[in-house]
């Protein structure tokens, strides 16, 4: 069962990272297109300001979840690593529980946010806001999955700097 969780998290994280890379590349290309349009052709496309903003929202939320999976969120590693192993184990699990709670809040209220504001129309293109607001509950669900994995790893006495590579 634990190996299944490890594999599921590793595959999910790989997918999240791939999506972030594609989104970052798209953001870069759109911004370059906007600069060329404005300064070479003297005309700007109206959507080249709004779409990169929404891509950045997706990148930020997905990237935050990926950082939790890889233990790259803000922390006091020097203090944590100075503690005895049993204390580190339980403190790691407690931190995971706090992140799990935060993930639940992001997931739960992200759904409310999508329901309340998703039907609104975007400013410059004729689409609803559903496609980018849904980044919030998706990020919350990923936080829940990754925090659960972190809790299990902490209780097993494993500290993983990367998914699939144990650093005991």
C-alpha positions as CSV (number, residue, x, y, z in Angstrom):
1,X,0.0,0.0,0.0
2,X,2.8,2.4,0.9
3,X,4.6,1.7,-2.4
4,X,1.4,2.5,-4.2
5,X,1.3,5.8,-2.4
6,X,4.9,6.5,-3.3
7,X,4.3,5.7,-7.0
8,X,1.1,7.7,-7.1
9,X,2.8,10.8,-5.6
10,X,5.9,10.4,-7.8
11,X,3.7,10.3,-11.0
12,X,1.5,13.1,-9.8
13,X,4.5,15.3,-9.0
14,X,6.0,14.5,-12.4
15,X,2.8,15.5,-14.1
16,X,2.5,18.7,-12.0
17,X,6.1,19.7,-12.9
18,X,5.5,19.0,-16.6
19,X,2.3,21.2,-16.6
20,X,4.3,24.0,-14.9
21,X,7.0,23.8,-17.5
22,X,4.5,24.0,-20.3
23,X,2.7,26.9,-18.7
24,X,6.0,28.8,-18.1
25,X,7.0,28.3,-21.7
26,X,3.6,29.5,-22.9
27,X,3.8,32.5,-20.6
28,X,7.3,33.4,-21.9
29,X,6.1,33.0,-25.6
30,X,3.0,35.2,-25.0
31,X,5.1,37.9,-23.3
32,X,7.6,37.9,-26.2
33,X,4.7,38.0,-28.7
34,X,3.3,41.0,-26.8
35,X,6.6,42.8,-26.8
36,X,7.2,42.2,-30.5
37,X,3.6,43.2,-31.3
38,X,3.9,46.5,-29.4
39,X,7.4,47.6,-30.3
40,X,7.9,46.1,-33.8
41,X,4.4,46.4,-35.2
42,X,3.1,49.2,-33.0
43,X,0.0,47.3,-32.0
44,X,-0.7,45.3,-28.9
45,X,-2.9,42.3,-28.6
46,X,-5.5,42.8,-25.9
47,X,-5.3,39.3,-24.4
48,X,-1.5,39.3,-24.0
49,X,-1.7,40.9,-20.6
50,X,-4.6,38.8,-19.1
51,X,-3.6,35.3,-20.2
52,X,0.0,35.5,-18.8
53,X,-1.5,36.6,-15.5
54,X,-3.7,33.5,-15.4
55,X,-0.9,31.3,-16.3
56,X,1.1,32.7,-13.5
57,X,-1.7,31.9,-11.1
58,X,-1.6,28.3,-12.2
59,X,2.2,28.1,-12.0
60,X,2.1,29.6,-8.5
61,X,-0.5,27.3,-7.1
62,X,0.9,24.1,-8.7
63,X,4.4,25.1,-7.8
64,X,3.5,25.6,-4.2
65,X,2.1,22.1,-4.0
66,X,5.1,20.7,-5.7
67,X,7.4,22.4,-3.2
68,X,5.5,20.7,-0.4
69,X,6.0,17.3,-2.0
70,X,9.7,17.9,-2.3
71,X,10.1,19.5,1.2
72,X,11.2,22.8,-0.4
73,X,8.7,25.0,1.5
74,X,10.0,27.5,4.0
75,X,11.4,25.9,7.1
76,X,14.2,26.0,9.7
77,X,16.3,23.1,8.5
78,X,19.2,23.9,10.8
79,X,17.0,23.7,13.9
80,X,15.1,20.7,12.7
81,X,18.2,18.7,11.8
82,X,19.7,19.5,15.2
83,X,16.9,17.7,17.0
84,X,17.1,14.0,18.0
85,X,15.6,11.5,15.4
86,X,12.5,10.7,17.4
87,X,11.7,14.4,17.9
88,X,12.3,15.0,14.2
89,X,9.9,12.2,13.3
90,X,7.0,13.5,15.4
91,X,7.7,17.2,14.5
92,X,7.8,16.2,10.8
93,X,4.4,14.5,11.2
94,X,3.0,17.5,13.1
95,X,4.2,19.9,10.4
96,X,2.6,17.5,7.8
97,X,-0.7,17.7,9.7
98,X,-0.6,21.5,9.7
99,X,0.1,21.5,5.9
100,X,-2.8,18.9,5.5
101,X,-5.1,21.4,7.4
102,X,-4.0,24.2,5.1
103,X,-4.5,22.0,2.1
104,X,-8.0,21.2,3.2
105,X,-8.8,25.0,3.6
106,X,-7.4,25.7,0.2
107,X,-9.4,22.8,-1.4
108,X,-12.7,23.5,0.4
109,X,-12.8,27.2,0.0
110,X,-11.3,27.0,-3.5
111,X,-14.4,25.1,-4.5
112,X,-16.6,27.8,-3.0
113,X,-14.5,30.4,-4.8
114,X,-15.0,28.6,-8.2
115,X,-18.7,28.3,-7.6
116,X,-19.1,32.0,-6.7
117,X,-16.8,33.6,-9.3
118,X,-16.3,31.0,-12.0
119,X,-19.3,32.1,-14.1
120,X,-17.9,35.7,-14.5
121,X,-16.5,36.5,-17.8
122,X,-12.8,37.4,-18.4
123,X,-12.0,41.0,-19.3
124,X,-10.5,40.6,-22.8
125,X,-11.5,37.2,-24.1
126,X,-14.9,35.6,-24.2
127,X,-14.4,32.8,-21.7
128,X,-15.6,32.3,-18.2
129,X,-13.2,32.4,-15.2
130,X,-13.7,28.7,-14.4
131,X,-10.5,27.6,-16.3
132,X,-8.2,29.5,-14.1
133,X,-10.0,29.7,-10.8
134,X,-10.0,25.9,-10.6
135,X,-6.3,26.1,-10.0
136,X,-7.1,26.8,-6.3
137,X,-9.0,23.6,-5.4
138,X,-6.7,21.5,-7.6
139,X,-3.7,22.9,-5.7
140,X,-5.6,22.2,-2.4
141,X,-6.1,18.5,-3.5
142,X,-2.5,18.2,-4.4
143,X,-1.5,19.7,-1.0
144,X,-3.6,17.1,0.7
145,X,-2.0,14.2,-1.2
146,X,1.5,15.5,-0.7
147,X,1.0,16.3,3.0
148,X,-0.4,12.9,3.6
149,X,2.7,11.4,2.0
150,X,4.9,13.6,4.1
151,X,3.1,12.5,7.3
152,X,3.5,8.8,6.4
153,X,7.2,9.3,5.6
154,X,7.8,11.2,8.8
155,X,6.1,8.5,10.9
156,X,8.1,5.8,9.1
157,X,11.3,7.8,9.9
158,X,12.0,8.7,6.3
159,X,12.9,12.2,5.3
160,X,12.7,12.5,1.5
161,X,14.4,15.4,-0.1
162,X,13.0,14.2,-3.4
163,X,10.1,11.8,-4.3
164,X,11.5,8.3,-4.7
165,X,14.9,9.1,-3.2
166,X,15.1,8.4,0.5
167,X,17.7,10.3,2.6
168,X,17.6,8.6,6.0
